Every structure is written in structure tokens, then in C-alpha cells.
Amino acid sequence: MLDHRPEIDRGRVHEAEAGQGLMRGSDQMWTSLPVLMETIATSLESNQPLNDYTPVVDEEQRRYWDFIPLRSDRTLHRS
């Protein structure tokens, strides 16, 4: 959601969920819509993760964001 209120967060992008309502994103990418779009475009062009989401193309050539925790967040299991 793009904040249009005449307050300090005007122009900032917020996350919205039915149960929790508006949430102010802590990452710098949420500061404005142009910054968010640039961050998404860079992730798509470089095929690099955006936070814990990686751009993926499925077998039908559809793009989606796959949740893949960063390596430092993964727990290693050995058998």
C-alpha cells in the first residue's frame, strides 16, 4: 500500500495483511514506490534474491518468487 497520508511516511510503501493490518517495512526498499520498483527490477535482471525471495521461472515460462532462506539462515542437517 502506498501511503498518501500527510504525515512523515507519505510516499512510503507499506505491507498490508488481513490479520495484522498495515506493517511498515524496515528495509530501505520500502521508502518509496520508485525505490521498490528499482529493487525488484535489479533482482529480476540479476536473478539475485530479494530478501529471502528468489525470482524463478517454471516449466511453463511463468515468473514467480520462491521463498528460499538465505544460506546463513539455513540449518544444516547431516545424515
Distance bins in CASP14 RR format, pairs under 12 A and 6 or more apart:
PFRMAT RR
TARGET T0000
AUTHOR 0000-0000-0000
RMODE 2
METHOD distances of the structure
MODEL  1
1 9 0 0 0 0 0 1 0 0 0 0 0
1 11 0 0 0 0 0 1 0 0 0 0 0
1 12 0 0 0 0 1 0 0 0 0 0 0
1 13 1 0 0 1 0 0 0 0 0 0 0
1 14 1 0 1 0 0 0 0 0 0 0 0
1 15 1 0 0 1 0 0 0 0 0 0 0
1 16 1 0 1 0 0 0 0 0 0 0 0
1 17 0 0 0 0 0 1 0 0 0 0 0
1 21 0 0 0 0 1 0 0 0 0 0 0
1 22 1 0 0 1 0 0 0 0 0 0 0
1 23 0 0 0 0 1 0 0 0 0 0 0
1 24 0 0 0 0 0 1 0 0 0 0 0
1 25 0 0 0 0 0 1 0 0 0 0 0
1 30 0 0 0 0 0 1 0 0 0 0 0
1 33 0 0 0 0 0 1 0 0 0 0 0
1 36 0 0 0 0 0 1 0 0 0 0 0
2 9 0 0 0 0 0 1 0 0 0 0 0
2 10 0 0 0 0 1 0 0 0 0 0 0
2 11 1 0 1 0 0 0 0 0 0 0 0
2 12 1 0 0 1 0 0 0 0 0 0 0
2 13 1 0 1 0 0 0 0 0 0 0 0
2 14 1 0 0 1 0 0 0 0 0 0 0
2 15 0 0 0 0 0 1 0 0 0 0 0
2 16 0 0 0 0 0 1 0 0 0 0 0
2 22 0 0 0 0 0 1 0 0 0 0 0
2 30 0 0 0 0 0 1 0 0 0 0 0
2 31 0 0 0 0 0 1 0 0 0 0 0
2 32 0 0 0 0 1 0 0 0 0 0 0
2 33 1 0 1 0 0 0 0 0 0 0 0
2 34 0 0 0 0 0 1 0 0 0 0 0
2 35 0 0 0 0 0 1 0 0 0 0 0
2 36 0 0 0 0 1 0 0 0 0 0 0
2 37 0 0 0 0 0 1 0 0 0 0 0
3 9 1 0 1 0 0 0 0 0 0 0 0
3 10 1 0 1 0 0 0 0 0 0 0 0
3 11 1 0 1 0 0 0 0 0 0 0 0
3 12 1 0 1 0 0 0 0 0 0 0 0
3 13 1 0 0 1 0 0 0 0 0 0 0
3 14 1 0 1 0 0 0 0 0 0 0 0
3 15 0 0 0 0 0 1 0 0 0 0 0
3 16 0 0 0 0 0 1 0 0 0 0 0
3 22 0 0 0 0 1 0 0 0 0 0 0
3 23 0 0 0 0 0 1 0 0 0 0 0
3 24 0 0 0 0 1 0 0 0 0 0 0
3 25 0 0 0 0 0 1 0 0 0 0 0
3 30 0 0 0 0 1 0 0 0 0 0 0
3 31 0 0 0 0 0 1 0 0 0 0 0
3 32 0 0 0 0 1 0 0 0 0 0 0
3 33 0 0 0 0 1 0 0 0 0 0 0
4 10 1 0 0 1 0 0 0 0 0 0 0
4 11 1 0 0 1 0 0 0 0 0 0 0
4 12 0 0 0 0 0 1 0 0 0 0 0
4 13 0 0 0 0 0 1 0 0 0 0 0
4 14 0 0 0 0 0 1 0 0 0 0 0
4 33 0 0 0 0 0 1 0 0 0 0 0
5 11 0 0 0 0 1 0 0 0 0 0 0
5 12 0 0 0 0 1 0 0 0 0 0 0
5 14 0 0 0 0 0 1 0 0 0 0 0
5 22 0 0 0 0 0 1 0 0 0 0 0
7 24 0 0 0 0 0 1 0 0 0 0 0
8 24 0 0 0 0 0 1 0 0 0 0 0
8 31 0 0 0 0 0 1 0 0 0 0 0
9 22 0 0 0 0 1 0 0 0 0 0 0
9 23 0 0 0 0 0 1 0 0 0 0 0
9 24 1 0 0 1 0 0 0 0 0 0 0
9 25 0 0 0 0 0 1 0 0 0 0 0
9 30 0 0 0 0 1 0 0 0 0 0 0
9 31 0 0 0 0 1 0 0 0 0 0 0
9 32 0 0 0 0 0 1 0 0 0 0 0
10 31 0 0 0 0 0 1 0 0 0 0 0
10 32 0 0 0 0 1 0 0 0 0 0 0
10 33 0 0 0 0 0 1 0 0 0 0 0
11 24 0 0 0 0 0 1 0 0 0 0 0
11 30 0 0 0 0 1 0 0 0 0 0 0
11 31 0 0 0 0 1 0 0 0 0 0 0
11 32 1 0 1 0 0 0 0 0 0 0 0
11 33 1 0 0 1 0 0 0 0 0 0 0
11 34 0 0 0 0 1 0 0 0 0 0 0
11 35 0 0 0 0 0 1 0 0 0 0 0
11 36 0 0 0 0 0 1 0 0 0 0 0
12 22 0 0 0 0 0 1 0 0 0 0 0
12 23 0 0 0 0 0 1 0 0 0 0 0
12 24 1 0 0 1 0 0 0 0 0 0 0
12 25 0 0 0 0 1 0 0 0 0 0 0
12 26 0 0 0 0 0 1 0 0 0 0 0
12 27 0 0 0 0 0 1 0 0 0 0 0
12 28 0 0 0 0 0 1 0 0 0 0 0
12 29 0 0 0 0 0 1 0 0 0 0 0
12 30 1 0 0 1 0 0 0 0 0 0 0
12 31 1 0 1 0 0 0 0 0 0 0 0
12 32 1 0 0 1 0 0 0 0 0 0 0
12 33 0 0 0 0 1 0 0 0 0 0 0
12 34 0 0 0 0 0 1 0 0 0 0 0
12 35 0 0 0 0 1 0 0 0 0 0 0
12 36 0 0 0 0 1 0 0 0 0 0 0
13 22 0 0 0 0 0 1 0 0 0 0 0
13 23 0 0 0 0 0 1 0 0 0 0 0
13 24 0 0 0 0 1 0 0 0 0 0 0
13 25 1 0 0 1 0 0 0 0 0 0 0
13 27 0 0 0 0 0 1 0 0 0 0 0
13 28 0 0 0 0 0 1 0 0 0 0 0
13 29 0 0 0 0 1 0 0 0 0 0 0
13 30 1 0 1 0 0 0 0 0 0 0 0
13 31 1 0 0 1 0 0 0 0 0 0 0
13 32 1 0 0 1 0 0 0 0 0 0 0
13 33 1 0 1 0 0 0 0 0 0 0 0
13 34 0 0 0 0 1 0 0 0 0 0 0
13 35 0 0 0 0 1 0 0 0 0 0 0
13 36 1 0 1 0 0 0 0 0 0 0 0
13 37 0 0 0 0 1 0 0 0 0 0 0
13 39 0 0 0 0 0 1 0 0 0 0 0
13 40 0 0 0 0 0 1 0 0 0 0 0
14 20 0 0 0 0 0 1 0 0 0 0 0
14 21 0 0 0 0 1 0 0 0 0 0 0
14 22 1 0 1 0 0 0 0 0 0 0 0
14 23 1 0 0 1 0 0 0 0 0 0 0
14 24 1 0 1 0 0 0 0 0 0 0 0
14 25 1 0 0 1 0 0 0 0 0 0 0
14 26 0 0 0 0 0 1 0 0 0 0 0
14 30 1 0 0 1 0 0 0 0 0 0 0
14 31 0 0 0 0 0 1 0 0 0 0 0
14 32 0 0 0 0 0 1 0 0 0 0 0
14 33 0 0 0 0 0 1 0 0 0 0 0
14 36 0 0 0 0 0 1 0 0 0 0 0
15 21 0 0 0 0 1 0 0 0 0 0 0
15 22 1 0 0 1 0 0 0 0 0 0 0
15 23 1 0 1 0 0 0 0 0 0 0 0
15 24 1 0 0 1 0 0 0 0 0 0 0
15 25 1 0 1 0 0 0 0 0 0 0 0
15 26 0 0 0 0 0 1 0 0 0 0 0
15 27 0 0 0 0 0 1 0 0 0 0 0
15 29 0 0 0 0 0 1 0 0 0 0 0
15 30 1 0 0 1 0 0 0 0 0 0 0
15 36 0 0 0 0 0 1 0 0 0 0 0
15 51 0 0 0 0 0 1 0 0 0 0 0
16 22 1 0 1 0 0 0 0 0 0 0 0
16 23 1 0 0 1 0 0 0 0 0 0 0
16 24 0 0 0 0 0 1 0 0 0 0 0
16 25 0 0 0 0 0 1 0 0 0 0 0
17 23 1 0 0 1 0 0 0 0 0 0 0
17 25 0 0 0 0 0 1 0 0 0 0 0
22 30 0 0 0 0 0 1 0 0 0 0 0
23 30 0 0 0 0 1 0 0 0 0 0 0
24 30 1 0 0 1 0 0 0 0 0 0 0
24 31 0 0 0 0 0 1 0 0 0 0 0
25 31 0 0 0 0 1 0 0 0 0 0 0
25 35 0 0 0 0 0 1 0 0 0 0 0
25 36 0 0 0 0 0 1 0 0 0 0 0
25 51 0 0 0 0 0 1 0 0 0 0 0
26 51 0 0 0 0 0 1 0 0 0 0 0
27 35 0 0 0 0 1 0 0 0 0 0 0
27 36 0 0 0 0 1 0 0 0 0 0 0
27 39 0 0 0 0 1 0 0 0 0 0 0
27 50 0 0 0 0 1 0 0 0 0 0 0
27 51 1 0 0 1 0 0 0 0 0 0 0
27 52 0 0 0 0 0 1 0 0 0 0 0
28 35 1 0 0 1 0 0 0 0 0 0 0
28 36 0 0 0 0 1 0 0 0 0 0 0
28 38 0 0 0 0 0 1 0 0 0 0 0
28 39 0 0 0 0 1 0 0 0 0 0 0
28 51 0 0 0 0 0 1 0 0 0 0 0
29 35 1 0 1 0 0 0 0 0 0 0 0
29 36 1 0 1 0 0 0 0 0 0 0 0
29 37 0 0 0 0 1 0 0 0 0 0 0
29 38 0 0 0 0 1 0 0 0 0 0 0
29 39 1 0 1 0 0 0 0 0 0 0 0
29 40 0 0 0 0 1 0 0 0 0 0 0
29 41 0 0 0 0 0 1 0 0 0 0 0
29 42 0 0 0 0 1 0 0 0 0 0 0
29 43 0 0 0 0 1 0 0 0 0 0 0
29 50 1 0 0 1 0 0 0 0 0 0 0
29 51 0 0 0 0 1 0 0 0 0 0 0
29 53 0 0 0 0 0 1 0 0 0 0 0
30 36 1 0 0 1 0 0 0 0 0 0 0
30 37 0 0 0 0 0 1 0 0 0 0 0
30 39 0 0 0 0 1 0 0 0 0 0 0
30 40 0 0 0 0 0 1 0 0 0 0 0
30 50 0 0 0 0 0 1 0 0 0 0 0
30 51 0 0 0 0 0 1 0 0 0 0 0
31 37 0 0 0 0 0 1 0 0 0 0 0
31 38 0 0 0 0 0 1 0 0 0 0 0
31 39 0 0 0 0 0 1 0 0 0 0 0
32 38 0 0 0 0 1 0 0 0 0 0 0
32 39 0 0 0 0 0 1 0 0 0 0 0
33 39 0 0 0 0 0 1 0 0 0 0 0
33 40 0 0 0 0 0 1 0 0 0 0 0
34 40 0 0 0 0 0 1 0 0 0 0 0
34 41 0 0 0 0 0 1 0 0 0 0 0
35 41 0 0 0 0 0 1 0 0 0 0 0
35 42 0 0 0 0 0 1 0 0 0 0 0
36 42 0 0 0 0 0 1 0 0 0 0 0
36 43 0 0 0 0 0 1 0 0 0 0 0
36 50 0 0 0 0 1 0 0 0 0 0 0
36 51 0 0 0 0 0 1 0 0 0 0 0
37 43 0 0 0 0 0 1 0 0 0 0 0
37 44 0 0 0 0 0 1 0 0 0 0 0
37 50 0 0 0 0 0 1 0 0 0 0 0
38 44 0 0 0 0 0 1 0 0 0 0 0
38 45 0 0 0 0 0 1 0 0 0 0 0
38 50 0 0 0 0 0 1 0 0 0 0 0
39 45 0 0 0 0 0 1 0 0 0 0 0
39 46 0 0 0 0 0 1 0 0 0 0 0
39 48 0 0 0 0 0 1 0 0 0 0 0
39 49 0 0 0 0 0 1 0 0 0 0 0
39 50 1 0 0 1 0 0 0 0 0 0 0
39 51 0 0 0 0 1 0 0 0 0 0 0
39 53 0 0 0 0 0 1 0 0 0 0 0
40 46 0 0 0 0 0 1 0 0 0 0 0
40 48 0 0 0 0 0 1 0 0 0 0 0
40 49 0 0 0 0 0 1 0 0 0 0 0
40 50 1 0 0 1 0 0 0 0 0 0 0
40 51 0 0 0 0 0 1 0 0 0 0 0
40 53 0 0 0 0 1 0 0 0 0 0 0
40 55 0 0 0 0 1 0 0 0 0 0 0
40 63 0 0 0 0 0 1 0 0 0 0 0
40 65 0 0 0 0 1 0 0 0 0 0 0
41 48 0 0 0 0 0 1 0 0 0 0 0
41 50 0 0 0 0 0 1 0 0 0 0 0
41 55 0 0 0 0 0 1 0 0 0 0 0
42 48 1 0 0 1 0 0 0 0 0 0 0
42 49 0 0 0 0 0 1 0 0 0 0 0
42 50 0 0 0 0 1 0 0 0 0 0 0
42 55 0 0 0 0 0 1 0 0 0 0 0
43 49 1 0 0 1 0 0 0 0 0 0 0
43 50 1 0 1 0 0 0 0 0 0 0 0
43 51 0 0 0 0 1 0 0 0 0 0 0
43 52 0 0 0 0 0 1 0 0 0 0 0
43 53 0 0 0 0 1 0 0 0 0 0 0
43 54 0 0 0 0 1 0 0 0 0 0 0
43 55 1 0 0 1 0 0 0 0 0 0 0
43 56 0 0 0 0 0 1 0 0 0 0 0
43 63 0 0 0 0 0 1 0 0 0 0 0
43 65 0 0 0 0 1 0 0 0 0 0 0
44 50 0 0 0 0 1 0 0 0 0 0 0
44 53 0 0 0 0 0 1 0 0 0 0 0
44 54 0 0 0 0 0 1 0 0 0 0 0
44 55 1 0 1 0 0 0 0 0 0 0 0
44 56 0 0 0 0 0 1 0 0 0 0 0
44 57 0 0 0 0 0 1 0 0 0 0 0
44 63 1 0 0 1 0 0 0 0 0 0 0
44 64 0 0 0 0 0 1 0 0 0 0 0
44 65 0 0 0 0 1 0 0 0 0 0 0
45 55 0 0 0 0 1 0 0 0 0 0 0
46 54 0 0 0 0 0 1 0 0 0 0 0
46 55 0 0 0 0 1 0 0 0 0 0 0
47 54 1 0 0 1 0 0 0 0 0 0 0
47 55 1 0 0 1 0 0 0 0 0 0 0
47 56 0 0 0 0 1 0 0 0 0 0 0
47 57 0 0 0 0 1 0 0 0 0 0 0
47 63 0 0 0 0 0 1 0 0 0 0 0
47 65 0 0 0 0 0 1 0 0 0 0 0
47 66 0 0 0 0 0 1 0 0 0 0 0
48 54 1 0 0 1 0 0 0 0 0 0 0
48 55 0 0 0 0 1 0 0 0 0 0 0
48 68 0 0 0 0 0 1 0 0 0 0 0
48 70 0 0 0 0 0 1 0 0 0 0 0
49 55 0 0 0 0 1 0 0 0 0 0 0
49 56 0 0 0 0 0 1 0 0 0 0 0
49 65 0 0 0 0 1 0 0 0 0 0 0
49 66 0 0 0 0 1 0 0 0 0 0 0
49 67 0 0 0 0 1 0 0 0 0 0 0
49 68 1 0 0 1 0 0 0 0 0 0 0
49 69 0 0 0 0 1 0 0 0 0 0 0
49 70 1 0 0 1 0 0 0 0 0 0 0
49 71 0 0 0 0 0 1 0 0 0 0 0
49 73 0 0 0 0 0 1 0 0 0 0 0
50 56 0 0 0 0 0 1 0 0 0 0 0
50 65 1 0 0 1 0 0 0 0 0 0 0
50 66 0 0 0 0 0 1 0 0 0 0 0
50 67 0 0 0 0 0 1 0 0 0 0 0
50 68 0 0 0 0 0 1 0 0 0 0 0
50 70 0 0 0 0 0 1 0 0 0 0 0
51 65 0 0 0 0 1 0 0 0 0 0 0
51 67 0 0 0 0 1 0 0 0 0 0 0
51 68 0 0 0 0 0 1 0 0 0 0 0
51 69 0 0 0 0 1 0 0 0 0 0 0
51 70 0 0 0 0 1 0 0 0 0 0 0
51 73 0 0 0 0 0 1 0 0 0 0 0
52 65 0 0 0 0 1 0 0 0 0 0 0
52 66 0 0 0 0 1 0 0 0 0 0 0
52 67 1 0 1 0 0 0 0 0 0 0 0
52 68 1 0 0 1 0 0 0 0 0 0 0
52 69 1 0 1 0 0 0 0 0 0 0 0
52 70 1 0 0 1 0 0 0 0 0 0 0
52 71 0 0 0 0 0 1 0 0 0 0 0
52 72 0 0 0 0 0 1 0 0 0 0 0
52 73 1 0 0 1 0 0 0 0 0 0 0
52 74 0 0 0 0 0 1 0 0 0 0 0
53 63 0 0 0 0 0 1 0 0 0 0 0
53 64 0 0 0 0 1 0 0 0 0 0 0
53 65 1 0 1 0 0 0 0 0 0 0 0
53 66 1 0 0 1 0 0 0 0 0 0 0
53 67 1 0 1 0 0 0 0 0 0 0 0
53 68 1 0 0 1 0 0 0 0 0 0 0
53 69 0 0 0 0 0 1 0 0 0 0 0
53 70 0 0 0 0 0 1 0 0 0 0 0
54 63 0 0 0 0 0 1 0 0 0 0 0
54 64 0 0 0 0 1 0 0 0 0 0 0
54 65 1 0 0 1 0 0 0 0 0 0 0
54 66 1 0 1 0 0 0 0 0 0 0 0
54 67 0 0 0 0 1 0 0 0 0 0 0
54 68 1 0 1 0 0 0 0 0 0 0 0
54 69 0 0 0 0 0 1 0 0 0 0 0
54 70 0 0 0 0 1 0 0 0 0 0 0
54 71 0 0 0 0 0 1 0 0 0 0 0
55 62 0 0 0 0 0 1 0 0 0 0 0
55 63 1 0 0 1 0 0 0 0 0 0 0
55 64 1 0 0 1 0 0 0 0 0 0 0
55 65 1 0 0 1 0 0 0 0 0 0 0
55 66 1 0 0 1 0 0 0 0 0 0 0
55 67 0 0 0 0 0 1 0 0 0 0 0
55 68 0 0 0 0 0 1 0 0 0 0 0
56 62 0 0 0 0 1 0 0 0 0 0 0
56 63 1 0 0 1 0 0 0 0 0 0 0
56 64 1 0 1 0 0 0 0 0 0 0 0
56 65 1 0 0 1 0 0 0 0 0 0 0
56 66 1 0 1 0 0 0 0 0 0 0 0
56 67 0 0 0 0 0 1 0 0 0 0 0
56 68 0 0 0 0 1 0 0 0 0 0 0
57 63 1 0 1 0 0 0 0 0 0 0 0
57 64 0 0 0 0 1 0 0 0 0 0 0
57 65 0 0 0 0 0 1 0 0 0 0 0
57 66 0 0 0 0 0 1 0 0 0 0 0
58 64 1 0 0 1 0 0 0 0 0 0 0
58 65 0 0 0 0 0 1 0 0 0 0 0
58 66 0 0 0 0 1 0 0 0 0 0 0
67 73 0 0 0 0 0 1 0 0 0 0 0
68 74 0 0 0 0 1 0 0 0 0 0 0
69 75 0 0 0 0 1 0 0 0 0 0 0
END
